[in-house]
Amino acid sequence: MTLFKSILAGGLMGLSALTPAKAEEAQGEPLKFSIALPLSGPLAFSGQVQQAGWQTALAWINEQGGVDGRPMVADFYDDEYKVDLGVAGFKKAASAGDLVFAAGDGTPFVRAISPENNDTYRILMSATGFASDLVETDKYAYHFLPGPTYSDMIGALLNYIDDNKSGDAAPKVALVYSATEFGRDPLEHFRSHAAELNIDIVLEEETKWSGVDVTSSAIKLRNAAPDYVIFHGYAGNVWPEILKTAKDYGVQAKFMGTAYNSDPEMVKSVGEYVDGYLGVVPYMLNVDAVEGEYLNAVRTSLQSWEGKPYSGYANMGYVQSWLTALVLREAIGSTLDAGKDLNGPNLIGAINDLKDWDSKGIVGDVTFVNQRLPKAIIYKYNVSADSFSMEPATDLVTVAE
């Protein structure tokens, strides 16, 4: 059994099959990563999928020879999506020495550790969150975002609305978002970009993260009569019920959402009500429709996932793990080739120097802007009682403002 297949067979909760000791015996000195994920608790479903993506990506890279013969080795730890546990795990890993990269499970973790990392550890970092302020490179000196920000995503949806308007009347848009920092993140950009495009905001509806009576929101949408409704700031919660109830109340709008509302499996689970939904995501998730060496490797890993039937579509977090690992291989390789130390300043410099790097099917050509990858594609989801498909509603475009 190859290393690639053995990690797949090891299950989601196991750590990387290649330990640092075994890696040194097998090849050169390992490149050590520390990765915090919510492997238990309410977000475990997301953390476990991301871990599977990391494991299969690192196994594939190491089978290709790693980086100049050095394997990429990750230690995973469960932080339960709690900032204090994430920070404690990071500090433990950093104090052990030789840490090349650390990943967190979201923006709160990055915000908590970045001041100390900037001053003391200076380790390259990334995380799963897409917060709009992550483009402030002085504040997050050694952090890179392998995707667009939430403001970028909202901008892409508004651009789509503008591109598809008919006549001279201003399109009418409603935004429904959660009462969380995540949900409120792109509000300022939503308002300013809508004004630039002459899009009429007819409703901004804030809801609780959970335990919501959706009737009031549905009635407000009916009264506002928007042409489009954008959901932002949720995962699999709240927005599907608002959408269903709004349609039952006669709302004729086209429904849209940002990345965490738009994973294929999540959308499919909503059922026929969500037919025609438009979702903006950072990566090519219809993996059967695209060719390229790296996306082909992602497809092979999904087809080999024991106990999980292959659907032809990829989870966003799974692909993000793969893309992050591949970017790291590129940045570490160029840093080593230049004879430089593998520290945060040199590695973030190598990432910023990536110009039109070929992601081989995952997200087109890669050029980082303010330490984030501002690419996105909008998919249209076709859902019936017995079928599901998704098709590009736009090309893969650069969405940096």
N, C-alpha and C positions, 0 to 999 in steps of 0.2 A: 504494500500500500504506500503510495507517495505521501510526502508530508502534507501536501495540499488536501488530499482526501482524508488523511488521518485527523486533521483538525476539524474538518466538517463532521466526521463521525464522532468526534469527541463531545459534541453537544454544545449548547449555547453557554452553559454556566462554567465550563472548564476554562482554565487559563491557556495561554498559548502553549502548544505542545513543545516548542523549542525553548528550553530554559537557557539562561545565560551560560551555565556550566557546559551544557551539551553543545551550545552554539560555538564556544571557544574550541571545543574538541573538533567540531565538524568543519569550521571555517576559520575566519579571522576573528578579531576582537568584536564582540557584539555591539550594536548601536542600541542603546537602552532607551525605551519609551515608558512613560507612566500614564495610564489612561483611567480616568475616573468615569464611571457610568452608573446609572441607577439600575442595578441588577436585581433589586427587590423593591417592594413598595408599589405605589400606584402607577409609576412610570416604568416599571420593569419591562413591559412589552417593548418599549422603545429602546431601552438600554441593551436588552438582550439581542435585538436585531442589529444594533450598531456594533456590539461586540463580535457577532458573527461576521459582519463585514470586515472588521479589522483583522480577525483571525484568518479569514480566507485570503484577504489582500496580502498580508504579510507572508503567509505561506507561499503564495504565488511568486511574490518578489524574491523570496529567499531561494525558491527553486530556480529562479533565473540568475542566481549568483549574488543576490543581495546588492550591496553597494560596494563596488571594488572588492568583492569577496567577503565583505562583512555583513552578517545577517542582521536584520532589523528585528528586535525582540521586545515584546510588550509585556509589562506587568499590569494586569487589570485589577481594580479594586472597586468594591460596591460602596458608593457614597449616599445611596438612597435618595438622591437629589436633595441633599442637605449641604449647605455651603460649608459648615464647620467641618464636616467629615471630608469634603473635597479638599479643603485647604490643608487639613492635617495630613492627608495622604500625599499631597503635593510636597509639603515640607519634608516629610519622611523620605520620599524618593529623592528629592534634591539634595538633602544632607548626606545621602549615601555616596554621592559623587558620580561623575561620568554620565549624568542624565543628559540626553541629547534633545528630547522633546517630551512635552507633557500636554495631555488633552483633558479638558474639563467637560462637564455635562450640560453647560449652559452659561448664559451671560452673567448671572449672579456670581458664579464661581470666578469668572474672569475678572469681574470688577473687584472682587474681594482680594485676589492675590496679586493683581497687576502692580500696585504701588510697590510692594515688597519685591516682586520679581524684577521690576525695573531697576531698583536700587541695589539689590543684593544678589539674586540668583542669576538673572539675565539668561533665562532658558527660553527657547522657542516654544510657543504655545498655540493651541487652537481650541475650539469648543464647538458645540452643536448649535448655539444660539446665533441669530441673525440681527442682533440689536443695531439700530441705526447709528449709535455713537461709536461703534467699533472702528469707524473710519478715522477717528481722532488718533492719529499715529503717535503723537507725543504722549498721550494718556495710556495707550496700549502699544508700547514700543516694540514688544516682541511677540505680538499676537497676530495671526493671520486668519482670515475668514474664507474658507473654500466655497464661497457662494455670495449672493447679493444680500443686502440688508433688507429689513422689512420695508423701509421707505422705497428702496429700489423696486421691490415687488409690487407695492401699491402703485408706484409710478408706471410700471409695466401694464397693470390692469387699466389704469386711466388712459394710457396711450392707446390700448386696444379699443376702449370705448370711443375715443376720439377718432380713431382710424375707421371705425365702423358706423359712425353716425350717418343718418340720412336727413337731408334737408338742412334748413338753417336753424332749426330749434335746438337749443342747448340740451344735451342729454341730461336726464335726471338720475342721480345716484344716491343711494342710501348706504351708509357704512354701519355695520353691526359689529361690535367689538366687546371684549371682556374687560371687566374692571380690574385689570392687572397692569403692571408696568409693561409687560409683553403686549397686551391689547392696546394700550394707549401710545405705544412707541411711535407709530408713523402718523399720528393725528396731524401734527403741524405740517408735515410734507403733503399729506392727503389734501388739506385745505389749500395750501399754496399752489400745488400742481393742478388741482381742479380749477382754480381761478385762472391760471395761465392758459388752460385749454378751453375755457368758457364752458365748463361742466357745472351744472347746477346741483349743489348738495341739498337734497330735500329732507334728509334725516341723518342724524348721528345718534345711534341707539347703543347705550352702554348697558351690559348685563353682568350679573354675577358670573363667576367662573363655573359654578355648578349649582344645583338645586334651584333652577330657575323655572318660574311659571312663564311659559313662552307666549301665553295668550295676549298679554299686553303688547309685546314686541310685534306680534303678527298684526294686531289691529293698527298699530302705528304705521307699519309698512303698507297696509291696505289704504290708510288715509293719505299717506305721502305719495302713493302711486309712482314709485320710481321705475325707470327703465332698467336699471341694474341695481342689484344688491350685492355688496362685498362683505364677506365674513372675514374677520381677522382676530387673532388672539385666543384661539381655541385649539384643542387637539381633536379628539373624537367626541367631544361633549358639546352640548347646548345647541350649536348651530344646526345640526340635522333636524332637531325638533322645531326650531324656529322656521326652517325652510319648509318642512312638511305642513306645519300649521298655517303658514302664510299662503301656501298654495291652496290649502283647503278653504281659506278665506278669500280666494279669488285673486291673489296677487299675481300679475302676469309678467313680472320682471324676469330678466336673465340673472341667474345667481352665479356668483364668483367667489373665489377664496384664495388666500395666500398659502404658502407651502405646507404648514402643518395641518391645514384642512384638506389637503389635496393628494395625500398618498393614495395610490390606486386601491389598496385593500380597504382603506377607510371609506372612500367614496362608494365603492361597490357595496359595502355593508349597509349603506343608507337605503338602498333599494330604488324602485322605479321613480320615486319622487325626485331623485337627483339627476334624472336624465337631462342632458344638455348643460350640465354644470361646467363652468370654466375655471380651471385652477392653474395658478402660476407656480412653477417649481424651478429649482436651480439646475437640474440635470435631465438628461434623456432617460426617462423611466420606462418607455415602451421599448424594452431591450430587444425584442424580436424584429423591430423595424429599422434598426441601425446596425451598421457594421463598423468594426474597428478593433484593433488588437486588445485594447484594455476593456472595452465594453463586451467583447467576446469572452474575455476571462471572467467578467462579472456574470454573464449569462451562464457560462459553464458552472460557476460556483453555485448559482441558484438552482440549476438543474440537478446538481449533486447533493442538495440539501436534504438529508434523510429526514423523513417524517413531515416534509412540507412540500406539497405538490407544486410543481412549476406552473406559473400562470402566464408567463410571457412579459410580466411587468415587474419592476423592482421597487422596493421600499426606498424612500428618500434617504433615510438614515444609513441604510446599508450602502448605497452608492456614495454617500458623503464620506464614509469610512474608507472606501476604496480610493476615492479621489485624493483624500488627504494623505494617505499612505504613498500614493504615486507622486504627489507633489513633494513629499518629504524625500523620496528616493532621488528626485531630480535635484533638489536643493542641497542635500547632503553630498551627493556625488560631485556637483560643481564646486562646493566648498573644499572638499578633499582634493580635487584636481588642482585647485588654486593654492594648495599647501597651507590652508588656513585652519585655525582651531574651530571645532564644532560648538561654538557658543551662540547665544541669541543674536548679537549684532551681526555676525557673519552669515548666519542662516537666514535671518529676515532680509538681509541684503541680497542673498541669492534668490529668495522668493520674489522680491521686488524687481530683480533683474530678468525674471522670466518674461519673454516677449514672444507672443504667438507660439507658445509651446503646444504641441499637438497632444491633446488628451485622448486621442485615438478612439473617438466615439462617445465619450462620456459627456463632454460639454464643449466641443469644438476647440478652437485655438484659445489658449489661456494667456492672458496678460493681466496681472494684478494691478488694481488701481486703489491707492490708499490702503494697501494690504488686504483687500478683499477682491474676490473674483466676481465681477458684476455681470453675470450671464443669467438669462432666464428664458424659459419657454412656457407658453400657455397651452394647455391641453384642453380639449373638449371631451367630456366623458359621456359615453352612450350606455345607458343602463336600462335593462328591462327585467322582467321576472326570471328569464332564463339565459340572459346574455350580458356580457360586459365588454366594452372596448374603449380605447382612448386614442384620439388622433390629434396631431398638432393643429392648433388654431392659429399659431404664429410660427415664424421661424425662430430658431435659437438666436437671441439678440443680446447685445450689450445694453445694460440698463443703468449704467452709472449716470448720476445727475451732475 
